[in-house]
Amino acid sequence: MTTVNPNGIDLVNSPVKIKVNGVQHEQTVEPRTLLAYFLRDHCRLTGTHIGCETTLCGACTVLMDGQAVKACTVLAVQADGAEVTTIEGLATGGKLHPVQEAFWECHGLQCGYCTPGMILAGVQLLERNPTPNREEIAHGIEGNLCRCTGYSHIIDAIASASKKMAGAKAPAGVKGAAVAKKSKPSTPK
């Protein structure tokens, strides 16, 4: 629905300019449009998954101005002028981001529904703390739920990415359940 005043100004919809994965997107949206739907419907980026629409699951996590946010509870008008990075924007030049690579190598995903949000939460964590221990990783992803993996491989993946990003190889024991037994994540399954 469009309601325009005599000067041609839309009284219902709001113009937004959001830079998504380095590309400026200008749209007119209803003020109630969630960032998750803006990304999926207007930008055609479907890697931002919608699970709960209440911030509980984290499947919709994106980076907004470098901060991990739940796109299901951020309005597109709140993101006006922001820079947003989605899972599709992490790879550069056809090369996966180290966290994406580590999820692949360490089997940090199963069904894949939570994976984009987990990866972006991991990226933010490693930007803030490049060398987290297992407990810090578990705390860093605790706003993101996974119903498949039990978290140990996700924690392994983020630990491995930390090592890669530091320029060192992951220690031999990072992969697998043996390391996972040393520290259980505090996040409920």
N, C-alpha and C positions, 0 to 999 in steps of 0.2 A: 504494500500500500504506500502510495506516495501522496503527501500533502504538501503542496507548494504555496508559498505566500505570493503576493503580487510582484515581489522582486525576483521571483524565480528560485527562492531558497527553499530547499526541502526541509520541512519542519519535523519530519519523523525520522528519516535516515541520516546517518552521520558519515562524512567522508573520513577515511583512514588511509594513512601512508605507513606501511610496515615493510621494512627491508627483511626479506626472508631468504636465507642462504645466499646473501649477497645481491639479490635481485629486488629492486623496489617494486612493491605492489600497491597500487592505489585503487581503492574500491569505495563504494558507498554501501554501508551496511546498516541493518537495524541495530539500534543501541544494545539490544539484548544478545547479539551474535557472539558466541563464545569463540575465543581464539582457536580452539581445536577445530571448530567448524569452518572458520575463516581459512585455516590452513588446508583442510580437506576439500572444501567446496569451491573456494575462490582461487586458491593456489594449486589445487589438484595434487597435493602432497599427502598421500594416504599412509605414510609411515607413522604419523601421530595417531595412535589408536585411542579409541574411546571405550572405556570399560565401565566405570562406575558413575561418572559425572558428579562426584562428591569429594574428590581429592584423595580417596582412600587407596586406590590401586596403583597410581603412578604411570599407567600405560600411556598417558597423554603428555608425559614430561617432555618439555622442550627447553632450550636455553633462550632467555630473553635478556638482552644486554649482558650476557655472560652468566646469568643466574638461572638455575634450574627452577622452572615453574610448572605447575599443573595447568595445562592449556584448557582443561574442562571447566575451570573456575576463574579464568582470566577473560574479561571481555575484550573483543577486538578493539574497541575504542580505548581501552586502557593500554593497549599495545601500540597505539598511534605514535609514530615517531621512533619506535623501538627497532632494534635489530634482533631478529629471531633466527635461531639455528635449529633445524629439525634433523632427524636421523639422515635424511637425504643430503643434507649439507655438510656432513662430517668428512666424507671422502673427498680428496683433492687430487685432481689429475688422474682419476681412475684408480687411485690407491686408497685402500681403506685406512681409516684412522686407526692408530694402535689399539684403542679399546675395542673397536669393531673386529680387528684381526684377532685379538686375544679371546674374544667371545667365541669366535670360530674355532680357534686352536684348542681352547680349554673346555669346549662343549658347554659354554655358559648359557645355552638356550636349548629348549626342547620344542614347544609349540610355537614360540616366537612372539606371542602376543605382548608379553611384557618387555621384550628385548629392546625396542627403541628407547623406552623410558629408562630402563636399567642402564643402557649404554650412556645416555646423556647424563644421568645422575653420576655415573662413574667418571665421565669426562670432567664434570664440575668438581667432583671430589679431588681428582688428580691435579686440577688446576690450582686448587686451594692447598692441597697437601700432596706433593709429588711422591712421597714415600710412606704411605699409610700402612699400619699393621693390619692384621685380619680383623681385629675388633673395630678399628676406625673405619675400615671398609664396610663392615656390617652396619655400623652406625650411619655411614654415608648413604646407604641405599635403603634404610629402614622405611622410608615413605613409599617404596615401590614393592608391590606384591608379586610373587611368582608362585603359581600353583603346581608347577611341574618339577623344578630342579632341586628343591631343597636348599638352595642358595650356595652350597659349597663350591660348585663349579663357577658360579657368578663371582664369588669372592676370589677364586683362583684366577679368573680372567682379569679382574681389575688389578690384582697383585702382579700378574704377568705383564699387563700393559704398563704398570708403574716401572717395572724393570726395563722394558723396551724403551719407554720414553726417557729413561735416565741413561740410555745408551748401553745398558748391560743386559746380559741374558738372564732369564729367570732361572733360579736355582732348580736343580733336578727334582726336588720334592714339591714344587708348586702345584703341579697338576695332580688331580685324583683325590680320592676320599681320605687317604692317609693323612694328608695335611689338614683336611677339613675337620678331622677329629680333634685337632689341637685347640680349636676355638669355634664354638658354635655361634652362629649369628643370633642376634637378639630379635631379629625380625620374625614374626609369626608366619607360618606357612598358610 
